[in-house]
Each structure stands twice: as structure tokens, then as C-alpha cells.
């Protein structure tokens, strides 16, 4: 596949060099902001737990990929993973009352002490990959602590409470709510808890994690998937009732392959069959309704499409459509993946020296104003897309 060679070039010439150069050797971690228009680094920008976890995940998985392929690149990536791990564990993990905080200043002082289930899930996701790279007891201990914190404090018997103040008192869920609503439960948080626990199970085989993962996949099937609409609910109340007519095409196509993978990791044949059926519906419906001429549409709210092309949704579309093509053999899904991938190469990849990937392309075809690096944007969607393509289709 032509995609494979281009993917390798993106990964090795754009994504990896871009993030390695952002290591903050003076204060630790990675610089938290890069302006898209000028590519200037703000060395005093805040550093967030989500983007730090995403960097740690990427560096770890990339190192694992290159371990037996390129010794020099492996050594650089392993060093980058270590750098991210140290900052996450020393500055963003709350060693006194558990969990991770939302953000710190550039030199590691607490900034936003919000504790969010979503952010803790990403820490587990990343640390699991780092544990796969470095089988250290201290990493396993931290993973166990974060897992226990989520299960003992955030779990309410039916799902997860999501947002807390630093002292664990309940906080309005402003971090994961959008579109003018305030949600008690979000599909996005459950999706990434499933992802995190699947990765933890993948690298440790811990039976108690597998049991919990099985429970989450049932919640996904019974409460998050809207069988009538053929899509996932996005923002919900505590009883999993949708509070907005919103169809997130990006999240649905992401879930279509990511939850497939989680079910595969779990290995329960009955659950796999049920989950694969749901994910087939998601892939098909996004193919039918979510594609534009070049891009995956962002979302549909109250019947109106948002045509802004975000970097993360396009990367997930490539993975999701490729995954469905591999499962079904239907060439139309391969063509859909190739169309989006070509658009990424043409418009989202920053052609300038030292650039990585723009955050969004507006409906008029112009690059948006969002930064290339900020609290939410790390080498997670694009880096993972590249690694997964090379792993699944490159050899």
C-alpha cells in the first residue's frame, strides 16, 4: 500500500523530530505551546497532564516499534519516553491524595489542580505503554495507585463521576463538556477509560483489569451505543440519557477500531462478537453520513454538519476505515481511508521546516488558528495512526 511508505516518512521526518526537539532540558517535560503561524515555542507555557501522557504514550510505543528496526532511533525515543515519564510522575501525579492534576506551570508548580477521570485514564494508558518498554516496579506501582484511585473514588456503581477539585470534592464537568451543555457522563471519558484499561491489560495481563474491562464493554454496548440512531451518545446525564442531539463522526470512527481492539485484547469471544457488530454499524454509518469530498466532517448537531476538519478526526478516520476494510474486505473503505490520508498529506501536514501537523482546516480550506502544540494536542492521534499503519499493514 502506498499509504505505508508515506506514513513512514511522516513519522520519521515530521512527527518524531518535532516532538523530540520540544524536550525542556531545563525544567523537565516538554514545552507546552507551539504557535501554528510562526512555529515559535512558548517556553513558559503551562504543561498539562493530558498532553504529557500523550507524549509518553507516543514515545513509548514508537520506541517499542523501532526496538528491533533502528537502534539509534530506538535510543532517542526511549530517552524521550523517560523524560516524559519523569515529569508526569514527579510533577503531575498527586502523591498525597492520589490522581493526577490537570496542569502545572512551565517549571512544575501546580496550576489547575482539577482531577479528571479522563486525564487519569490517559496517564494509565501512557504508563502502561511505558511499562511495556521498561518493566520497572515503580511504574507498576504508580499504575496500581492510579487504577485504585479511579475505582475507589470516581466509580459510582453505574459509571464514572468525571470532574473533581484537588481535594476530590465534586466539580462541574466543564473540561469534557462542549456545545453549550454540562454533562455528568461523557462518551469521550468512557471511551478512553476502556482504552486505558485495555492497554493495562495488554501489558500486564492483570485479571482484575480484565474483569473491569468486560464490564465497561457492556456499558458501551448497552448504554453508550444508541441502537436506534446507529451512533454513540456524546453528552449524557447520570442515567445515560442523551442531553443533546449530537453526532460526533470523529469519535464514532475512533471507537469503531479502538473498541474493536479492546475486545480483541480481552479475548472473550461472546463479547467480541457483540462489540464487532456495534463497531461495524459505527463504521458503516460514518462512511454513509460523515464523509465530505475530502475530509471526515467534524460533527452533526441538530441536523447541521460542522465541516471543519480537525487533525484528530482525520487520523482516526484513516485508522477506522482501514480497520473496517481489513475486517470486511470491502474496497470502498480502503478508498475512503486513502482519500482522507491524501487530504492529510496535502493540507494538514505542515510543509514548513520544523512543522508537524496543523490542528484544523476550516470549511473555506484555510488553516485554522489553533496551535500545533497545546494542552490537548500531542503526538497521540497522528503518531498512533502512523505506528498502527506500519504495524498492521507495513510488514
BELRABEL-V257844 format. One record per residue. RES is the residue in one letter. D_CENTER is the distance of its C-alpha to the mean C-alpha in Angstrom with 1 decimal. Layout:
# BELRABEL-V257844
res: {RES/RES}
d_center: {D_CENTER/D_CENTER}
This chain:
# BELRABEL-V257844
res: {X/X/X/X/X/X/X/X/X/X/X/X/X/X/X/X/X/X/X/X/X/X/X/X/X/X/X/X/X/X/X/X/X/X/X/X/X/X/X/X/X/X/X/X/X/X/X/X/X/X/X/X/X/X/X/X/X/X/X/X/X/X/X/X/X/X/X/X/X/X/X/X/X/X/X/X/X/X/X/X/X/X/X/X/X/X/X/X/X/X/X/X/X/X/X/X/X/X/X/X/X/X/X/X/X/X/X/X/X/X/X/X/X/X/X/X/X/X/X/X/X/X/X/X/X/X/X/X/X/X/X/X/X/X/X/X/X/X/X/X/X/X/X/X/X/X/X/X/X/X/X/X/X/X/X/X/X/X/X/X/X/X/X/X/X/X/X/X/X/X/X/X/X/X/X/X/X/X/X/X/X/X/X/X/X/X/X/X/X/X/X/X/X/X/X/X/X/X/X/X/X/X/X/X/X/X/X/X/X/X/X/X/X/X/X/X/X/X/X/X/X/X/X/X/X/X/X/X/X/X/X/X/X/X/X/X/X/X/X/X/X/X/X/X/X/X/X/X/X/X/X/X/X/X/X/X/X/X/X/X/X/X/X/X/X/X/X/X/X/X/X/X/X/X/X/X/X/X/X/X/X/X/X/X/X/X/X/X/X/X/X/X/X/X/X/X/X/X/X/X/X/X/X/X/X/X/X/X/X/X/X/X/X/X/X/X/X/X/X/X/X/X/X/X/X/X/X/X/X/X/X/X/X/X/X/X/X/X/X/X/X/X/X/X/X/X/X/X/X/X/X/X/X/X/X/X/X/X/X/X/X/X/X/X/X/X/X/X/X/X/X/X/X/X/X/X/X/X/X/X/X/X/X/X/X/X/X/X/X/X/X/X/X/X/X}
d_center: {25.1/25.2/21.4/21.3/23.6/21.9/18.5/20.2/21.7/18.6/17.0/20.3/21.8/19.2/15.8/17.2/20.3/18.6/16.4/19.3/21.7/19.8/20.7/22.9/25.8/27.8/25.5/22.7/19.0/17.9/19.2/17.3/18.4/19.5/21.4/20.9/24.6/26.0/23.4/24.9/23.1/23.6/24.4/25.0/21.8/20.0/17.2/14.4/12.9/9.2/9.8/12.0/9.7/7.3/10.7/12.0/9.5/10.3/13.9/14.4/13.2/15.0/18.0/18.1/18.2/21.0/22.9/25.6/25.3/25.7/27.0/26.9/23.3/22.4/24.3/22.7/19.1/20.3/21.9/18.8/16.8/19.9/20.0/16.5/17.3/20.6/19.4/16.8/19.5/22.4/21.4/18.4/19.3/22.2/24.7/27.2/25.7/22.4/18.7/16.9/17.9/16.0/17.6/20.6/22.9/22.9/25.3/23.5/25.4/23.7/22.9/21.0/21.4/19.5/17.8/15.0/13.8/10.2/10.6/12.5/10.1/7.6/11.0/12.0/9.1/10.1/13.7/13.9/13.2/15.7/18.1/18.0/19.1/21.4/23.0/24.1/25.4/24.2/20.6/21.3/23.2/20.4/18.0/20.9/21.5/18.0/18.1/21.6/20.8/18.3/20.8/23.9/23.0/20.2/21.2/24.0/25.2/23.5/19.9/18.3/19.6/16.9/18.3/21.1/23.3/23.7/26.5/24.5/26.4/24.6/23.2/22.6/18.9/18.8/15.4/13.6/16.6/17.5/20.2/23.0/22.3/21.6/19.9/20.5/17.9/14.7/13.0/9.6/10.4/12.0/9.3/7.0/10.5/11.3/8.5/9.6/13.2/13.1/12.2/14.8/17.2/16.7/17.7/20.3/21.6/22.4/24.2/23.4/19.7/20.4/22.6/20.0/17.4/20.3/20.9/17.4/17.6/20.9/19.7/17.1/20.2/22.8/21.4/18.1/19.3/22.2/24.5/26.9/24.6/22.5/19.2/16.9/18.1/15.9/17.9/20.4/23.2/23.7/25.2/22.3/24.4/22.7/23.8/23.0/23.5/20.1/18.4/14.8/15.0/11.5/10.1/13.0/12.6/9.0/10.5/13.5/12.4/9.7/12.4/15.0/13.7/13.7/17.2/18.3/17.4/19.4/22.2/24.1/25.7/26.5/23.0/21.7/24.3/23.4/19.6/20.2/22.7/20.3/17.6/20.5/21.4/18.0/18.1/21.7/21.6/18.8/21.0/24.1/23.0/19.8/21.0/23.0/25.3/22.7/19.4/17.2/18.3/16.0/17.5/20.9/22.5/26.0/26.5/25.7/23.1/21.0/21.3/19.2/16.9/13.5/11.9/8.5/10.5/12.9/10.7/9.4/13.1/14.3/12.5/13.5/17.0/17.6/16.7/19.2/21.7/21.7/22.3/24.9/26.4/26.6/26.8/25.8/22.1/22.5/24.2/21.5/18.8/21.4/22.1/18.7/18.3/21.7/20.8/17.9/20.6/23.2/21.6/18.1/18.8/20.8/24.2/25.5/26.1/23.4/20.8/17.4/15.8/16.8/14.5/16.5/19.7/22.0/24.1/27.0/25.2/25.0/22.1/21.0/21.4/17.9/17.5/15.9/14.7/14.4/12.9/9.7/9.7/9.2/9.2/5.6/5.9/9.6/10.2/8.5/10.5/13.5/13.5/13.1/15.8/18.0/17.8/18.5/20.8/22.1/24.6}
